Every structure is written in C-alpha cells, then in structure tokens.
Amino acid sequence: MKITRISVFQKNLPLKDPYYLSGGRLKFEVLDATLVKVETDVGLVGWGEGTPWGHIYVPAHGPGIRAGLATFAPRLTGLDPRKVELVERVMDVTLPGHLYAKQPVDMACWDILGQSCRMPIADMLGGKRDNGTRAASSVSSGDPAEMLATIQSYRDRGYTAHSAKVGGSDLDMDIARIRHLEKNRMPDEIILYDVNRAWTRREASIVMNAVSEFGVTFEQPGETLDDIAQIRGVTTSPISVDESLVTLQDAARIARDGIADVFGIKLNRVGGLTKARRMRDIALAHGIQIFVMATGGSVLADTEAAHLAQTIPDAFIQACWSCQDMLTVDIAPGSGPRTVDGVITIDDTPGLGAMPDENLLGDPVAIYEA
Ligand code: MG
C-alpha cells in the first residue's frame, strides 16, 4: 500500500464562548484547524486533524502546521501509511522538531492502519477497555461563583471531571477559587486545577500550600520542568505536567526524577499517537496517571484522544478532554463518538471512526501527490 495524495484543508472553528486561559493572559474566540486527507493506491482514505489552542498557548500554530506539511508531505507519497514508525522517521528526518505539524499525518496513517486491519485504532494500540472514558470539561478562569456555574452547566450534561483554570498575579483570588470549588465539589468528581505555567515558583508554593488540605492536583504549576521540580520539593499536592511534556525524553525525566503524578498528554503537542503511546507506556511503568487530550479541535481530534485514552486501564486514566462541546460548528455531522452523559466511548468502527463532511471544509489549501 502506498500514499498517493495528501490534501490539506484549513477550517476555522469558532468557540461558543470566548475563552480565557489561566492568568487571563490569553483570550480565544476561534481555533485554526488543519485537516489532512491521506489517500492510498488501494482506495483507503485516512483523516487527521491538528488544531492548536490558539497561537500563544504553546509553540504551535495553524499556519505552522501547514508550513510543516509543505516541507515534509512531498516526501511521504509512496510510503506505506500502515508503517507508522517509518512515516514518523521520514517526517523527523525531513523536519526535526515541529512535532505538532506531524500529528495530523500520523493520525491519518493510524486511521488507514486500523481500516486495513478492520480494527479500531484503540485496538491497534494494544486493545481497548469495554467502558468509555470520562470526558473533562475545560473551565475558563473567572470569579469563583462564575467558575462553579460553568462546572454546574457541565454537570447538567453528566460531566464528572473538570479542568479549572487558575493562575494569575492575584494569589488570594486563586486560593478563593480553589476553596470555593472544592467546598462545592460532588463526591467522585475530579477537579484538576490547571495553572498553564502562570505561576512563578514562589507563587506556586504559596497557593499550593494554602490549599494543601484538599489534596487536589495542580497541572503545570510553573513554566519549565526545572520550575516544577523545585515546586515539587516545597509542596505536597499532586502535580500534573502538561505543556512541559513534549518529547519522550521529557517523559523519561519526569518519571525518573518523580517530578509529577500525572502525565497530561496532548496529542498535537507530542506529535501524535506513535509518540504518545510510548509516553503512555512510560507512565504505566512508573505508576503515573494519565490525562489524554487533543489540544483542541473537532470531533476528529477528540476521537484520536479517546482512542488512546481507552487503551489505558481504569486505575490510570484520569479523563480525556472533549473540545467538540465548546464549538459552534460540527464538521463531521453524524460521524464519530460524542460525549454522552459525560463519557466518550470508542466503538468497533475500524480506524479512527470519524470523518469530516468534505463539503464543509471548502477547497484544499494544498495538495501533495506522487
Ligand atoms: Mg493543561
């Protein structure tokens, strides 16, 4: 089997509500999605999506994905898409780094691999649990009552996991946010406090120690792994590493040095399923919990994350994020798993099991063919 054509589409995905990242330093209203269609000489077609969360969240942006594709996609025609690690190697040799640009192609190759074996990607990754994975909401930073109201709106739809954004220069406000949400937390509900790198080491130690009685998990409480390692030494709350978990070397260091209790694996940031599954295995070997996410995007991106999440044993999977509920548009009507009662479940559809309605994507912005 050979890749014969790679078509690239750009699609704006407007958010239902403007989104403020931790510290209020970033406001989003629309996501820039890149959809990739990989065609083969046997008629199988795979789809991938890369949708960074804006352009100043992490070093990734929509135009960068499309520029990366222009660099390496011409080298991919003629390769067998089922050999995902050979495709990975060609991409890595042709363009070192820029992992986020490679993820949509990797995803489309896994889609084709699954279809060719008549198995869902989750089974190709080792085998899926029968039960689905709880989906986490993403709760924009705001005043404590507003944040609780947002959580309540997700509870009404069955959500039992939430990623609440905290972090800013007003440390008393952060402490008030966490206390208010924890005092109103439902039994068996997970609330992860996501700092998105907003705190200095000193700020992290002040807030985390002020609320240590709750034992809640803080995600990315500092800018770098060095910061988080230092924060780790002066606090007792569990820590998740998200933005600083980019490469397999990062994963190895976090596990070896005991820097975190949770891996926040975002598939776009780490370069796709081929690389993410190795991180999953490092986490499982070290008793580290996992939160799997797309960085954002449509049901396609959610579905990719849900496949990996459903390969992780119940005792180690925290949740997976579902961005589809935050968008005003659905580019894949009737296709792919939806969040039902706060749970996203992969069925036995071969491959990814989600594809966009091409009529909703417009014309390709680039085509690479043999
Ligand atoms: Mg995060």
Boltz pocket constraint, residues with backbone or C-beta under 6 A from the ligand:
constraints:
  - pocket:
      binder: B
      contacts: [[A, 194], [A, 196], [A, 219], [A, 220], [A, 242], [A, 243], [A, 264]]
      max_distance: 6.0
